[in-house]
Amino acid sequence: MSRHHFFGLHTLKLFGLYIILFILILLNLVKFPLLGSDGGKLSFLLIGIYFWTVYRPTLLPYPVIFATGLLLDLLSGGLVGLNAFCFMVVAMIVRGQRRFLLGQSWSVIWAGFCVAVTLVMGLQYTVYTLDALSVLPLKPLAFNLVISYLLYPLILPPMILLNRLLSD
């Protein structure tokens, strides 16, 4: 295989990674009427950031993580910088635990995601509560957490496939 062909193919695979992240950003913006009046605040993008930070951290450097969080903040109309900050904290924690996570079963990695999404949603809940100067209801938070936990295994297949393609 020629060097030019290899770099073209690798670039195409990387493009696939960023397309998946963009789709996850768009899914974060979709309001799901079945999830209540606010449409749910699910963590699609966090699934992608967590997965790629565990399995391919070099493909998702900190500036890209920050930029995707900032883009989500700007597109969603949320507090600018909140998602960027939360995603950076998760990425730093996960990278610090990456060796441990890579040696674990899938269920432990999923549990790690559950901890990460709980941390992010808890921090966001706290910030939005302080911003509103009143305590927000906990029921939507709990519901969104459970749905986000359950989404993780459903969103993984295309990312696992792309990860395998990147290994070739």
N, C-alpha and C positions, 0 to 999 in steps of 0.2 A: 504494500500500500504506500502510495507516495505521501510525502510529508504534507503537501498542499491538500490532498484529499482528507488526510487525518484531521488537520486543523479545521477544514470546512465541516466535516462531520461532527467534530467535537463542539464547534460553535453552534451548529444546529441543535445538538442535544442541550446545550446551555440555554439556548433560546426557548426550548421546551420547558425548562425549569422556570424561567421568568414568565412564560405564558401561564403556567399553572398558578404562580403567585398572583398574577393579575386577575385570573379567574376567581381566586379565593378572595381578593379584595372586592371584586364585584359581588360575590356571594355575601360578603359582610354587609354590603349596602342594601341588599334586598330585604324588604319587609315581608315577613311570613305571617299572613293574617291568622293562621291557626295558633300562633304563639302569643296571642293577646293583642291588646290595643296598640302597643308600641312596635309590634311585629317581631319582637325578640331581638336580643343583642348577642348573637352567636359568634363564636370565635373561629371562623373558617380560616382566616389568615394566620392565626396563632398555630393552627394545626400544621400548616406548611412551614412556618418558621421553626417550630419545635422539631419537626421531622428532619429538615435539612440541616439544622444545627447539630443534631445528633449524628446523622449519617454522612453529611458532606459540608462541614462548616466552612471550608475554603471557597465553596461556591456561593456562600451567603455571608459575605463580609459585613462587619458592623455598619459601614455607611449605607449598604443596601437595606439592611434591616431598619435602620433609622429612617431612610427615605420612604420605605413602604409604609411604615407607621405614620409618618407625616402625611403621605398621600392619602391614607385612609382617614386621618383626622380632617384633612381639608375637604375630601369628598363627602364625608358623613356629616359635617357640620358640628362635630364634637369639639371638645376643648383641644386646641391645637397643641400638639406635643405630648398629649397624654398617652396615646397608643404608641408613639415612637419611644417614649420613656419606658413604658411597660414591656415592649418587645425587646428593648435593649437589656433590661434587667433580666428577663427570661433567658435571652441568648447568652449573657455572661454567666448566669448560674448553670445553664445546661452545658456550656462549653467546659466549665469547671468540673462537671460530673460526667463528661462524655466517656471517658475510659471505663468508669463504673457502669454506665448505661449500656455500652456496647457489649459488655460481657453478660448482660442479663437477658431473661426471657422477654417475649413480647408483652406479657402481662405487666411486668415491672416497668417497661418503657411506657406503656399505656397509663399506668399509675403515676408515672412521672409527669405525663401530660396533664393528668387530672390535677396534680398539685400545681402545675404551671398555670392552668386556666383558672383555678381557684384563686391563686395569687393575683393574677391580672384582673379578674372580675371583682375581687375584693378590693383591690386598690382603686379601680375605676368607681366602684360603688361609693367608697369613702370620699373620693375627690368630688364626685357629683353631689353627694350629700352635703359636703361642706360648701360647694358652689350654690346649692339651692337654699342653704341655711335652714333646712328641715330634713328630718329623717325620711328617706325614701323607703317604700315598701320592700320587704325582703322576699316576698313570694316570687316576683318576677326574676329576681337574682337567682334564687334556688332553682327555678324552672329552667332558666337559661344555662345554668351550670350543668344540670343533668343532661339536657339536650346536647350541649357541647361535648360532654364526656362520651355520649353515645355516637356522636358524629365522627369521632376520631377514626374508628376502624372502617367507617364507610368512605371516608375521603382518602384513605391510604393507598388503595390499589394503583391509581395512576402515578403516584409518587414512587411507589415501590418499583413499578415497571420502568420509569425513567431512571431511577437509581441503578437498576440492573443494566440498562442501556448505556449509562455513563461508565459502568465498569468495563464494558467491552472495548 
